[in-house]
Amino acid sequence: MTKVELSVVVGEDLALLRDGLVALLTRRGHEVVAVGDGQALVDEVRARLAKGLAVDVVVTDIRMPPSFTDEGLRAALELRASHPELPVLLFSQYIETRYASQLLAGDARGIGYLLKDRVADVDEFMDALARVARGHTVLDPEVVAQLMGVTSGRHATLARLSDREREVLELMAEGRSNKAISELLFISTGTVEKNIASIFAKLGLEVDDSDHRRVLAVLRYLGA
Amino acid sequence: MTHAADSPPSRSARLPFLTALVSPRTWKEFGYQWLMLPLSVAALAYVLLVFNLAAVLVWTVVGLFIPGIVLLGARGWGVMYRGLAAQFLDSRIEAPARYVRPKGFWRTLGALFVDGDAWRALLFMFLTYPLALAATIINTTVFVSALGAITYPVWRNFLPAQESADGTWHKGSQWGDNYWLDTPGRMALQALIGVALLLLWPWLVRGFGQLFRLLSTALLGPTRSGERVAALRATRAAAVRDADARLRGIERDLHDGPQARLVAVAMQLGEAKAQLAAGTDLDHAAALVDSAHASTKETLIELREIVRGIHPPALDAGLAVALETLAARSSVPVRVTVAPAIETELGAEPQIQSLVYYSVAELLTNVAKHAHAASATVAVDRSASGDLRVRVTDDGKGGALVVTPDGGGLRTGLAGLGRRVAAVDGELTVDSPAGGPTVVTVTVPKGKPA
């Protein structure tokens, strides 16, 4: 795990979680500013960027005041519209496929969507945060499962994938590298590559060297 | 609109028989009948149209939508007829319940043809044809005959002279054999009959008017069952809305309470685990575990509160026990009396029992929050008519109002409670003069299980 000190802006309305998150991040040497609702988040990030201060990643809850529906998501979309490169990690207690789709509809680089549960594994969470900050796409396995669930009904082509290929595709969609996939599935990297080639062939996608573009292509295909 | 016949009341009260002839009411009703005549011809054509269309299109099945919609159009005629009845007959008729289109193709098609209100309007349209015809013919004939009889002495002079069988010449009408209406006595008698007819005529007109009025009320107004269905539909919608609101409330409580706390606990324990594994900062790890432990206990308390909101465990021990528990938690001293008979009866009606429980819970919350009361009482018994009655009384400042949600303001809870009570045909009444005391009564009719 790389130790990078990040400048993080947190949007979370529940004080308990906000304070916990701030304590966690601060202890790891990150610089943290926390706010309690969507509009404050947008204002804070814009103010910091205007002053020339760094914002490496924005972490935001989705459901926040005043309407307790999707303020966080709207704030994220608004920020991404004005600053397309700004990494944003959505951090929610439940998964809405619609939100993921909206968020990934544009450029999916530097986008993350995780269940709050994931913070229980602190190191993994920190790793995910760092990856989003570097411009990767990180999706919760739950998000991927739901997207697959939604789309497999629509796309007969997905049904043609073997179980193994499906597993590989899910891990790819989570933003894992070939090496990580091989370790997680206890198969060789060569087998992983073969599976991926087969997936691309079945889905009619061109092979690309970049892990990252690969995820995007897959997600696009999934209708995200 | 007041009846013209009623004003001025003194004269018409004394001489209704004489004034009826010149009263606007009579002439309005006469005019109504004449208006109905051409309308009823058009209406009859419309009625026949429905049946003809249905007969032609029945083979196509889907085409039955057309007569179905035409049938529904009878409701539009009903609107016009109710307007006319209000204008000319001084008869205000409530509109029947609105047509509600069910979901689905076949159900919509079916509903078009079983819309009772449309069929009744159609029947009205059909029946007005003979009625309007009879009314106009009879009323007009009587009126004209009466005028003719009265003015006979004048106009008979313009008749040509006729020769009777006995060779005498006469000017006037002949009734039977050689009975000529040309003597002053006979003419006076006929004029008297004319006057009698003329005085009778307004009552004939009003009689037909009354027939139209009865027909309109019976066929264009709401039926008892229609009103019942509309009321049920409204209370059911309210019940669904309330249930939905309650579920949302529980979801909110869980999301912001235990779920968020558990995330925090998981975060703290995860961090503590990492610290312990690294073995660097054991004090910090201990602090984290401590905090997580405290959070867990708070989560348990929150969960208990939420569970109690979903179904109060105390209710399982009976209404009296549950209400005593409620009373004990209230910040205002509360005395609870539950008639023993009701306790056992309600055991068999859990829905009503929990309705009573939540009503009391909400009312006591209101008392604690708004009333500034020193004490309150809760009484559950049966009224003289056997209805279940729940009374919550407090000695606070009074002035409680039932405020609908869009009305804003004080104690919107009462409006919500009223809706929930209405869902079981119950009633919520508030008696709360400024300065108190406040008595809120919830009654649920006898034999009305939810």
Interface residues (C-beta under 8 A of the other chain):
Chain A: L14 L16 L17 G20 L21 L24 R27 R63 F68 Q93 K116 D117 V119 A120 D121 V122 D123
Chain B: R252 H255 D256 Q259 A260 R261 V263 A264 A266 M267 Q268 L269 G270 E271 K273 A274 S295
